[in-house]
Structures are given as C-alpha cells and as structure tokens.
Amino acid sequence: MVAVLALFTPLLLVASSWATPLALPGLPRQGAITVNTPVGQATGVVDGGAVRFTVRYATANRWQPSVVATTWTLPNGASDPAALPHACPQDSSVENSQPTSEDCLSVILYVPPVAATKNVPTMLWIHGGSFIEGSATGPGLDGSKLAVATGSIIAVVQYRLGVLGLFPPNGGTNLAVKDVINSLQFLRQTLPSFGGQTSKFTIAGQSSGASMVRALLGTPSAQSLFRSAILHSDPMDFGLLSTTTQSSLQAAFTKSLNCSSSTPTTSAAAAAACYNALPLSTILSAQDDLMSNAASIDPAAGLNEPIRPCLDGTLITSPLDSTHSYPSVNKPLIISTVLNEAGNAIYNYNAFPDPLPGSAFEPVVEATFGQPRTQQICSSTFYGVPTSGNLAIDVRPQIEKLGTDYIWKCSSWTFARNWIAHGGSAHVGMYVVGATYPSNANVPFCASGGGICHEDDIMLLFGTAPNPTSAQAAVTTEIQARYKNFLSANDINPSGMATWAPATTTDVHARVLGGTGEAPVNACTPTFWGATPQYDYQVFNE
Ligand SMILES: *[C@@H]1O[C@H](CO)[C@@H](O)[C@H](O)[C@H]1NC(C)=O
C-alpha cells in the first residue's frame, strides 16, 4: 500500500552516552569509534546501546548495474560519521524524511557491544514501500535496540527504487535486486571486522522488502550469501512480474521519456545521453504516470504494486509458487502477517462509504477479481455476506478480511506450505497487537479502532514504539528473544518460552503474536485460496 500523507515527525537519532564501554580491542572508548576493515577504516558513532556505522556499499550510474565499493566511504560525501544517508529518489512520504540522491546505495550497521568478544549473527533488514518509497532511515528503523536485544549486527540497507531500480530503458531488469546482492557481498567482506560471523547471516524485510527477500530466495546466485530469511507481510498475491509484463511496462515508460530512437538516425549514444540528462523530477513524474496506467497496459501488473522484481530467468529463476517448477529448498524461514493488513487501504482515503451496504459486496469483489473468482468468493461462507434478507450491514469488515486474506495472509500460508513441501522449514505467525505506524496514524480504524494494520509490526520488532503499552512491550520482548535465538542458532524457540510449532504442509500452525494459541485458518485452508479462487500470480503468470 502506498502511504501518501506526511503526518510523521522524522525520527531523530540521538546519540546518548555510552552506558557499557565498548571494548573493541585496541580502539578508543570515547569520541568516534573506528574499526579497521579490509576496505579501509570505518568510523561509527554511539547510538543507544549500539554503535552505528553508515557506509556506501556500492556505486551505480543511472540505470546501470551497481558495483561493490572497494573502499569504506561515508555516503554522499559526508565527513561526519553521524550523518545519515540520503534516500533513493522518491516522491515525498512518511516513509522517508531524508534528502534524496541517486547516490543512495548505503547501508547502516548497528553493532552491539557483544560484537567485540563473540562471532555474532547479522540480520539485514530490507525496508518496504511498494518498491517506490522508503529508506534505511524510515520511521522506527533505528536498529540499535534490536541489535542490543538480539546480540546481532542489524544492517539496514537501501536499494534503488521505482523505475530507477527496476525499469531501466536499456532493457535490463532487477537492478534493485542486484543492489541488495551487492550489499550482501560488501557485508560478507567487512562484517568480520565488526565481530560478525558471515555464516550466521539472515535476510529480512517487510512488505515489498519481504518481496525482495522472496526474490532473493528464488535467486540461485544469492543462496550462499545467507542462511535463513524472515518475511514480514509480503504481499505474495502479486507474484513476480513476468518478462512479458515487465517488457510492456518498461516499453511504455521508455516511450514516455521521449529519448528512444524514434527515427533511424537517433543513435543509441544519443538516447543514452538523453536518459542521463533527464531531471529526476521528470523521471518521477513519468513513474507516477506509469503507476496510474500500469493495469491498463497489462492487467497482470495489478493495481497496487506494478513496479516489482521480474522473473527474468537468469538472475531470478523461480517465483517459488505453483506456476513454475519448484526447486528443492532447505533454508529456515519466519513468515508473518498482521491481523488487518488491508485496514489502511479499506478505511483510508474515504475509499468506501461508511457504512458500505451489503449490496455493494459483490460489485466490489467483481471489480477486483473478475469472474469466475467473484462467484467462488461470494458463494463461500468465509466472508459472511448475506445473500438475501437484510443487506443493510456495513461490509467493510468483510472487504478488509478479503483483502488481508488474498494479498497477504492466505498467500503467505500457501507459500509456507509450498516451501515446506520442497524441503524447507518455516514458522508462521500473525500479529494481533501492533504499534500504529506513522502511515496509519490518519486512519482511525488503525490508529484507534483496534485495527492492526500493515506496517504496525515494524516498531514492535525494532523496539522503537513510542511509550509502548505493556501488551506492545510483551510482543517486543517475545519477538526479539525468538529472533535472537533464530539468528544465532536457527531455532525460534528459546528455552523457557512457549513452543512455536513449525508449519507443516497441511497446517501452518500460525502463532498468534500478542495473544494466545494459533490463528484461525478460515479461508486460508489449502482447499480455498490458491485452490478455488486463485491468486493473481496464478491467474496471470501461468
Ligand atoms: C514526451 O512527449 C509528449 C508528447 O509531446 C509530452 O506530452 C511529454 O510531456 C513528453 N515527456 C517528457 C518526459 O518530456
């Protein structure tokens, strides 16, 4: 979902005094903290109980593949190690408060004190934002508390967004995916200098960041770079773009830039010079137009997130779904969703009347799904819509549940079952407690109506919810303890904590995070979503 209202006060990273003296061997305990790496000296600053290092991990010319950095350099020409990196170019939103720059391939490391004495794990966090917005400095993403709580290095990475990352007019694809892979290569080389053990490396992300994780799970060349993965609220219904859809969208975008050789006399060099001379504002405006038109260019693009990684067959070779042959897999995964993933979309922007009468249910479903999925959904009992009698009820709760199910919950559960069937393991969870993310602050259903909306898990995981309630603090404590054990020992069940049962091919045993027991299966049974009504990736990508 795209957040459009800027109500958030930017998170300020305030360096407090260093409570426990950092004991990195041979390093000063006060002032700037330096670490020698194979690519030069890194300088960090105290951030909460951790030390924060910011670095440019790669460089890239516009619409060219990125190249791994060979020197340790502060981003954007900064000389102050406390400076935060510029975000990748994007429209303004609550997901980013930094200046933007095409020089944006930065990663922020939060190194816990234990790193000096132990070989600690690392978790790379890939931010969300529908592949068009977000940054490593987005709300709640300061990893210092998570680093201390998990005894792990938390690395928060940026990658090129939107058309700059995924639709190069020269016909390439997946530049943004290659950016993240380059960050893994850079970290592999440099983490040992910070006490990181490269074999204990987990990739994690939320929303489109989790979609990026999924893309990396389908990338053979990336498999040796991480041992486990965590997916928060991946909108799995969308799937990867097919090469056909990607080419159609890319061609429309390229045409809109008016640079390509419209006559035989326009040379490739002239076109390239034209692309490089385009102001960012022109590119972002063309991207906005593409977003609006994508579903009419190719319905497979979908209405929500048309710019996304592509199943190119060379870098990414599997969508890890039922539409293609499935590779054998073995990595452990954690897959979670939140109770009301679609809450923002359904209750925001006055998207639907209040109340939405029961008579509107079927037309809304039909507009979204077309036939025959509409009949399958409306004739099932899962969404509890009356077919006769009193239709004067508000059916927004049913529409919200439907959206949550097909885009996130059931598609994630289907993914988990497939993953296990082909050799992997997974633990599935569902958050029923959240911390309202700034993008949801203007939606009463999310902010005060009890809805646990998309992104409301982020600050619980990072331990950055302001003034947490005891229920929020309890979820933070549980999830950080479980992640600590998972990151270090591939085990989500630390001793003394209730057992989180692994998913099986027939029952994903989704643990309720913030409540008790397992989440109700409802429409996410193996015989309904994905089997009767199909996901978009099944409809469009088979
Ligand atoms: C491309 O040309 C069309 C038609 O002249 C114009 O409307 C559009 O603004 C141009 N786009 C750019 C990026 O200059």
Residues whose N, C-alpha, C, O or C-beta is under 5 A from the ligand:
A	BS01	LIG	S256 L257 N258 T282
